[in-house]
Amino acid sequence: MHVSPEPITTQEEAAQEREKLLDFFARGLYCTTAHVALGDSGEPSEEALTKAKVVADDYLAAYEEWLVQLAARNAETDPQ
């Protein structure tokens, strides 16, 4: 199944989507580390999610920077 998201057209939509991604990444980071380190597979606490979101934010910022650089390189490239 292929899911095509609606295009993001406003800064508010972009901010909401970024927050969803941060939450998703933070939960994944928490669950991975908690499962490996503690054998815990329960729901993360708000404190744990807050800490994981800081790490997820760094990853997402680096990814966004990479996308901007990639788009700039692609714009410079001759399509022929």
TORLUMBA-249309 format. One record per residue: residue number from 1; chain; x, y, z of N, C-alpha, C, O in turn. Coordinates in steps of 0.2 Angstrom, whole numbers, padded with zeros to 4 digits, always signed. Example, Ala and Ser with C-alpha at 12.3 -4.5 7.8 and 13.67 -1.06 7.14 Angstrom:
BEGIN
@resi = 1, chain = A, npx = +0066, npy = -0028, npz = +0039, capx = +0062, capy = -0022, capz = +0039, cpx = +0066, cpy = -0016, cpz = +0039, opx = +0071, opy = -0017, opz = +0042 $
@resi = 2, chain = A, npx = +0064, npy = -0011, npz = +0035, capx = +0068, capy = -0005, capz = +0036, cpx = +0064, cpy = +0000, cpz = +0039, opx = +0067, opy = +0006, opz = +0040 $
//
This chain:
BEGIN
@resi = 1, chain = A, npx = +0004, npy = -0006, npz = +0000, capx = +0000, capy = +0000, capz = +0000, cpx = +0004, cpy = +0006, cpz = +0000, opx = +0009, opy = +0007, opz = +0004 $
@resi = 2, chain = A, npx = +0003, npy = +0011, npz = -0004, capx = +0007, capy = +0017, capz = -0005, cpx = +0002, cpy = +0023, cpz = -0002, opx = -0003, opy = +0024, opz = -0004 $
@resi = 3, chain = A, npx = +0005, npy = +0026, npz = +0003, capx = +0001, capy = +0032, capz = +0006, cpx = +0005, cpy = +0039, cpz = +0003, opx = +0011, opy = +0039, opz = +0004 $
@resi = 4, chain = A, npx = +0001, npy = +0043, npz = +0000, capx = +0003, capy = +0049, capz = -0002, cpx = +0000, cpy = +0055, cpz = +0003, opx = -0006, opy = +0056, opz = +0003 $
@resi = 5, chain = A, npx = +0004, npy = +0058, npz = +0007, capx = +0002, capy = +0063, capz = +0011, cpx = +0000, cpy = +0069, cpz = +0008, opx = +0002, opy = +0071, opz = +0002 $
@resi = 6, chain = A, npx = -0005, npy = +0073, npz = +0011, capx = -0007, capy = +0079, capz = +0008, cpx = -0001, cpy = +0084, cpz = +0008, opx = +0003, opy = +0084, opz = +0013 $
@resi = 7, chain = A, npx = +0000, npy = +0088, npz = +0003, capx = +0005, capy = +0093, capz = +0003, cpx = +0005, cpy = +0098, cpz = +0009, opx = +0000, opy = +0100, opz = +0011 $
@resi = 8, chain = A, npx = +0011, npy = +0099, npz = +0012, capx = +0011, capy = +0104, capz = +0017, cpx = +0012, cpy = +0111, cpz = +0014, opx = +0016, opy = +0112, opz = +0010 $
@resi = 9, chain = A, npx = +0007, npy = +0116, npz = +0015, capx = +0007, capy = +0122, capz = +0012, cpx = +0008, cpy = +0128, cpz = +0016, opx = +0009, opy = +0134, opz = +0014 $
@resi = 10, chain = A, npx = +0008, npy = +0127, npz = +0023, capx = +0008, capy = +0133, capz = +0028, cpx = +0014, cpy = +0131, cpz = +0033, opx = +0015, opy = +0125, opz = +0034 $
@resi = 11, chain = A, npx = +0016, npy = +0136, npz = +0036, capx = +0021, capy = +0135, capz = +0041, cpx = +0018, cpy = +0131, cpz = +0047, opx = +0021, opy = +0127, opz = +0050 $
@resi = 12, chain = A, npx = +0012, npy = +0133, npz = +0049, capx = +0008, capy = +0129, capz = +0054, cpx = +0008, cpy = +0122, cpz = +0053, opx = +0009, opy = +0118, opz = +0057 $
@resi = 13, chain = A, npx = +0006, npy = +0120, npz = +0046, capx = +0006, capy = +0113, capz = +0045, cpx = +0013, cpy = +0109, cpz = +0045, opx = +0013, opy = +0104, opz = +0048 $
@resi = 14, chain = A, npx = +0018, npy = +0113, npz = +0043, capx = +0025, capy = +0111, capz = +0044, cpx = +0027, cpy = +0110, cpz = +0051, opx = +0030, opy = +0105, opz = +0053 $
@resi = 15, chain = A, npx = +0025, npy = +0114, npz = +0055, capx = +0027, capy = +0114, capz = +0062, cpx = +0023, cpy = +0108, cpz = +0065, opx = +0026, opy = +0104, opz = +0070 $
@resi = 16, chain = A, npx = +0017, npy = +0107, npz = +0064, capx = +0013, capy = +0101, capz = +0066, cpx = +0016, cpy = +0094, cpz = +0064, opx = +0016, opy = +0090, opz = +0068 $
@resi = 17, chain = A, npx = +0018, npy = +0094, npz = +0058, capx = +0021, capy = +0088, capz = +0055, cpx = +0027, cpy = +0087, cpz = +0058, opx = +0029, opy = +0081, opz = +0060 $
@resi = 18, chain = A, npx = +0031, npy = +0092, npz = +0059, capx = +0038, capy = +0091, capz = +0063, cpx = +0037, cpy = +0088, cpz = +0070, opx = +0041, opy = +0084, opz = +0072 $
@resi = 19, chain = A, npx = +0032, npy = +0091, npz = +0073, capx = +0030, capy = +0089, capz = +0080, cpx = +0028, cpy = +0081, cpz = +0080, opx = +0030, opy = +0078, opz = +0085 $
@resi = 20, chain = A, npx = +0024, npy = +0079, npz = +0075, capx = +0022, capy = +0072, capz = +0075, cpx = +0028, cpy = +0068, cpz = +0074, opx = +0029, opy = +0063, opz = +0077 $
@resi = 21, chain = A, npx = +0033, npy = +0070, npz = +0069, capx = +0039, capy = +0066, capz = +0068, cpx = +0043, cpy = +0066, cpz = +0074, opx = +0046, opy = +0061, opz = +0076 $
@resi = 22, chain = A, npx = +0044, npy = +0071, npz = +0078, capx = +0048, capy = +0071, capz = +0084, cpx = +0045, cpy = +0066, cpz = +0089, opx = +0049, opy = +0063, opz = +0092 $
@resi = 23, chain = A, npx = +0039, npy = +0066, npz = +0090, capx = +0036, capy = +0062, capz = +0094, cpx = +0037, cpy = +0054, cpz = +0092, opx = +0038, opy = +0050, opz = +0096 $
@resi = 24, chain = A, npx = +0036, npy = +0053, npz = +0086, capx = +0037, capy = +0047, capz = +0083, cpx = +0044, cpy = +0044, cpz = +0084, opx = +0045, opy = +0039, opz = +0087 $
@resi = 25, chain = A, npx = +0049, npy = +0049, npz = +0083, capx = +0056, capy = +0047, capz = +0083, cpx = +0058, cpy = +0046, cpz = +0091, opx = +0061, opy = +0041, opz = +0093 $
@resi = 26, chain = A, npx = +0055, npy = +0050, npz = +0095, capx = +0057, capy = +0050, capz = +0102, cpx = +0054, cpy = +0043, cpz = +0105, opx = +0057, opy = +0040, opz = +0109 $
@resi = 27, chain = A, npx = +0048, npy = +0041, npz = +0103, capx = +0045, capy = +0035, capz = +0106, cpx = +0049, cpy = +0029, cpz = +0103, opx = +0051, opy = +0024, opz = +0107 $
@resi = 28, chain = A, npx = +0052, npy = +0029, npz = +0097, capx = +0056, capy = +0024, capz = +0094, cpx = +0062, cpy = +0024, cpz = +0098, opx = +0065, opy = +0018, opz = +0100 $
@resi = 29, chain = A, npx = +0066, npy = +0030, npz = +0099, capx = +0072, capy = +0030, capz = +0103, cpx = +0071, cpy = +0027, cpz = +0110, opx = +0075, opy = +0023, opz = +0112 $
@resi = 30, chain = A, npx = +0066, npy = +0029, npz = +0113, capx = +0064, capy = +0027, capz = +0120, cpx = +0063, cpy = +0019, cpz = +0120, opx = +0066, opy = +0016, opz = +0124 $
@resi = 31, chain = A, npx = +0059, npy = +0017, npz = +0116, capx = +0057, capy = +0010, capz = +0116, cpx = +0063, cpy = +0005, cpz = +0114, opx = +0064, opy = +0000, opz = +0117 $
@resi = 32, chain = A, npx = +0067, npy = +0008, npz = +0110, capx = +0073, capy = +0004, capz = +0108, cpx = +0078, cpy = +0003, cpz = +0114, opx = +0080, opy = -0002, opz = +0115 $
@resi = 33, chain = A, npx = +0079, npy = +0009, npz = +0117, capx = +0084, capy = +0009, capz = +0122, cpx = +0081, cpy = +0006, cpz = +0128, opx = +0085, opy = +0002, opz = +0132 $
@resi = 34, chain = A, npx = +0075, npy = +0007, npz = +0130, capx = +0072, capy = +0004, capz = +0136, cpx = +0072, cpy = -0004, cpz = +0135, opx = +0073, opy = -0008, opz = +0140 $
@resi = 35, chain = A, npx = +0070, npy = -0006, npz = +0129, capx = +0069, capy = -0013, capz = +0128, cpx = +0076, cpy = -0017, cpz = +0128, opx = +0077, opy = -0022, opz = +0132 $
@resi = 36, chain = A, npx = +0081, npy = -0014, npz = +0126, capx = +0088, capy = -0016, capz = +0126, cpx = +0091, cpy = -0016, cpz = +0133, opx = +0094, opy = -0021, opz = +0135 $
@resi = 37, chain = A, npx = +0091, npy = -0010, npz = +0136, capx = +0094, capy = -0009, capz = +0142, cpx = +0090, cpy = -0012, cpz = +0148, opx = +0093, opy = -0015, opz = +0153 $
@resi = 38, chain = A, npx = +0083, npy = -0012, npz = +0148, capx = +0079, capy = -0013, capz = +0154, cpx = +0075, cpy = -0019, cpz = +0153, opx = +0072, opy = -0022, opz = +0157 $
@resi = 39, chain = A, npx = +0074, npy = -0021, npz = +0146, capx = +0069, capy = -0026, capz = +0145, cpx = +0062, cpy = -0024, cpz = +0146, opx = +0057, opy = -0028, opz = +0146 $
@resi = 40, chain = A, npx = +0061, npy = -0017, npz = +0146, capx = +0055, capy = -0014, capz = +0147, cpx = +0052, cpy = -0013, cpz = +0140, opx = +0055, opy = -0010, opz = +0136 $
@resi = 41, chain = A, npx = +0045, npy = -0014, npz = +0139, capx = +0042, capy = -0012, capz = +0133, cpx = +0036, cpy = -0008, cpz = +0134, opx = +0031, opy = -0008, opz = +0130 $
@resi = 42, chain = A, npx = +0035, npy = -0005, npz = +0140, capx = +0029, capy = -0001, capz = +0142, cpx = +0029, cpy = +0005, cpz = +0139, opx = +0034, opy = +0007, opz = +0135 $
@resi = 43, chain = A, npx = +0024, npy = +0009, npz = +0140, capx = +0023, capy = +0016, capz = +0138, cpx = +0028, cpy = +0021, cpz = +0141, opx = +0029, opy = +0020, opz = +0147 $
@resi = 44, chain = A, npx = +0032, npy = +0025, npz = +0137, capx = +0037, capy = +0030, capz = +0141, cpx = +0033, cpy = +0035, cpz = +0145, opx = +0028, opy = +0037, opz = +0143 $
@resi = 45, chain = A, npx = +0037, npy = +0037, npz = +0150, capx = +0034, capy = +0043, capz = +0154, cpx = +0035, cpy = +0049, cpz = +0150, opx = +0039, opy = +0050, opz = +0145 $
@resi = 46, chain = A, npx = +0032, npy = +0055, npz = +0152, capx = +0033, capy = +0061, capz = +0149, cpx = +0040, cpy = +0064, cpz = +0149, opx = +0043, opy = +0067, opz = +0145 $
@resi = 47, chain = A, npx = +0043, npy = +0062, npz = +0155, capx = +0050, capy = +0064, capz = +0156, cpx = +0055, cpy = +0061, cpz = +0151, opx = +0059, opy = +0064, opz = +0148 $
@resi = 48, chain = A, npx = +0054, npy = +0054, npz = +0150, capx = +0058, capy = +0050, capz = +0145, cpx = +0057, cpy = +0053, cpz = +0138, opx = +0061, opy = +0053, opz = +0134 $
@resi = 49, chain = A, npx = +0050, npy = +0054, npz = +0137, capx = +0049, capy = +0057, capz = +0130, cpx = +0052, cpy = +0064, cpz = +0129, opx = +0054, opy = +0065, opz = +0123 $
@resi = 50, chain = A, npx = +0052, npy = +0068, npz = +0134, capx = +0055, capy = +0075, capz = +0133, cpx = +0062, cpy = +0074, cpz = +0132, opx = +0065, opy = +0078, opz = +0127 $
@resi = 51, chain = A, npx = +0066, npy = +0070, npz = +0135, capx = +0073, capy = +0069, capz = +0134, cpx = +0074, cpy = +0066, cpz = +0127, opx = +0079, opy = +0068, opz = +0124 $
@resi = 52, chain = A, npx = +0070, npy = +0061, npz = +0125, capx = +0071, capy = +0058, capz = +0119, cpx = +0070, cpy = +0063, cpz = +0113, opx = +0073, opy = +0062, opz = +0108 $
@resi = 53, chain = A, npx = +0065, npy = +0067, npz = +0114, capx = +0063, capy = +0072, capz = +0109, cpx = +0069, cpy = +0077, cpz = +0108, opx = +0070, opy = +0079, opz = +0102 $
@resi = 54, chain = A, npx = +0073, npy = +0078, npz = +0113, capx = +0079, capy = +0082, capz = +0112, cpx = +0084, cpy = +0079, cpz = +0107, opx = +0087, opy = +0082, opz = +0102 $
@resi = 55, chain = A, npx = +0085, npy = +0072, npz = +0108, capx = +0089, capy = +0068, capz = +0103, cpx = +0086, cpy = +0068, cpz = +0096, opx = +0089, opy = +0069, opz = +0091 $
@resi = 56, chain = A, npx = +0080, npy = +0067, npz = +0096, capx = +0076, capy = +0066, capz = +0090, cpx = +0076, cpy = +0073, cpz = +0086, opx = +0077, opy = +0073, opz = +0080 $
@resi = 57, chain = A, npx = +0076, npy = +0078, npz = +0090, capx = +0076, capy = +0085, capz = +0086, cpx = +0083, cpy = +0086, cpz = +0083, opx = +0083, opy = +0089, opz = +0078 $
@resi = 58, chain = A, npx = +0088, npy = +0084, npz = +0086, capx = +0095, capy = +0084, capz = +0083, cpx = +0095, cpy = +0080, cpz = +0076, opx = +0098, opy = +0083, opz = +0071 $
@resi = 59, chain = A, npx = +0093, npy = +0074, npz = +0077, capx = +0093, capy = +0070, capz = +0071, cpx = +0088, cpy = +0073, cpz = +0065, opx = +0090, opy = +0074, opz = +0059 $
@resi = 60, chain = A, npx = +0082, npy = +0076, npz = +0067, capx = +0078, capy = +0079, capz = +0062, cpx = +0081, cpy = +0085, cpz = +0059, opx = +0080, opy = +0086, opz = +0053 $
@resi = 61, chain = A, npx = +0084, npy = +0089, npz = +0063, capx = +0087, capy = +0095, capz = +0061, cpx = +0093, cpy = +0094, cpz = +0056, opx = +0093, opy = +0097, opz = +0051 $
@resi = 62, chain = A, npx = +0097, npy = +0089, npz = +0057, capx = +0102, capy = +0087, capz = +0053, cpx = +0099, cpy = +0084, cpz = +0046, opx = +0101, opy = +0085, opz = +0041 $
@resi = 63, chain = A, npx = +0093, npy = +0080, npz = +0046, capx = +0090, capy = +0078, capz = +0041, cpx = +0087, cpy = +0083, cpz = +0036, opx = +0088, opy = +0083, opz = +0030 $
@resi = 64, chain = A, npx = +0084, npy = +0088, npz = +0040, capx = +0081, capy = +0094, capz = +0036, cpx = +0087, cpy = +0098, cpz = +0032, opx = +0086, opy = +0100, opz = +0027 $
@resi = 65, chain = A, npx = +0093, npy = +0099, npz = +0036, capx = +0098, capy = +0102, capz = +0033, cpx = +0101, cpy = +0098, cpz = +0027, opx = +0102, opy = +0101, opz = +0022 $
@resi = 66, chain = A, npx = +0101, npy = +0092, npz = +0027, capx = +0103, capy = +0088, capz = +0022, cpx = +0098, cpy = +0088, cpz = +0016, opx = +0101, opy = +0089, opz = +0010 $
@resi = 67, chain = A, npx = +0092, npy = +0088, npz = +0017, capx = +0087, capy = +0089, capz = +0012, cpx = +0088, cpy = +0096, cpz = +0008, opx = +0087, opy = +0096, opz = +0002 $
@resi = 68, chain = A, npx = +0089, npy = +0101, npz = +0012, capx = +0090, capy = +0108, capz = +0009, cpx = +0096, cpy = +0108, cpz = +0005, opx = +0096, opy = +0111, opz = -0001 $
@resi = 69, chain = A, npx = +0101, npy = +0105, npz = +0007, capx = +0107, capy = +0105, capz = +0003, cpx = +0106, cpy = +0101, cpz = -0003, opx = +0109, opy = +0102, opz = -0009 $
@resi = 70, chain = A, npx = +0103, npy = +0095, npz = -0003, capx = +0101, capy = +0091, capz = -0008, cpx = +0097, cpy = +0094, cpz = -0014, opx = +0098, opy = +0094, opz = -0020 $
@resi = 71, chain = A, npx = +0092, npy = +0098, npz = -0011, capx = +0088, capy = +0102, capz = -0016, cpx = +0092, cpy = +0107, cpz = -0019, opx = +0091, opy = +0108, opz = -0025 $
@resi = 72, chain = A, npx = +0096, npy = +0110, npz = -0016, capx = +0101, capy = +0116, capz = -0019, cpx = +0105, cpy = +0113, cpz = -0024, opx = +0106, opy = +0115, opz = -0030 $
@resi = 73, chain = A, npx = +0108, npy = +0107, npz = -0023, capx = +0112, capy = +0103, capz = -0028, cpx = +0108, cpy = +0101, cpz = -0034, opx = +0110, opy = +0102, opz = -0039 $
@resi = 74, chain = A, npx = +0102, npy = +0099, npz = -0033, capx = +0098, capy = +0096, capz = -0038, cpx = +0096, cpy = +0102, cpz = -0042, opx = +0095, opy = +0102, opz = -0048 $
@resi = 75, chain = A, npx = +0095, npy = +0108, npz = -0039, capx = +0093, capy = +0114, capz = -0043, cpx = +0098, cpy = +0117, cpz = -0047, opx = +0097, opy = +0119, opz = -0053 $
@resi = 76, chain = A, npx = +0105, npy = +0116, npz = -0045, capx = +0110, capy = +0118, capz = -0049, cpx = +0112, cpy = +0113, cpz = -0055, opx = +0115, opy = +0115, opz = -0060 $
@resi = 77, chain = A, npx = +0110, npy = +0107, npz = -0054, capx = +0112, capy = +0102, capz = -0059, cpx = +0108, cpy = +0103, cpz = -0066, opx = +0102, opy = +0104, opz = -0065 $
@resi = 78, chain = A, npx = +0111, npy = +0102, npz = -0071, capx = +0108, capy = +0103, capz = -0078, cpx = +0104, cpy = +0096, cpz = -0079, opx = +0107, opy = +0091, opz = -0079 $
@resi = 79, chain = A, npx = +0097, npy = +0097, npz = -0080, capx = +0093, capy = +0091, capz = -0081, cpx = +0095, cpy = +0087, cpz = -0087, opx = +0092, opy = +0081, opz = -0088 $
@resi = 80, chain = A, npx = +0099, npy = +0089, npz = -0092, capx = +0100, capy = +0085, capz = -0098, cpx = +0105, cpy = +0080, cpz = -0096, opx = +0107, opy = +0076, opz = -0101 $
//
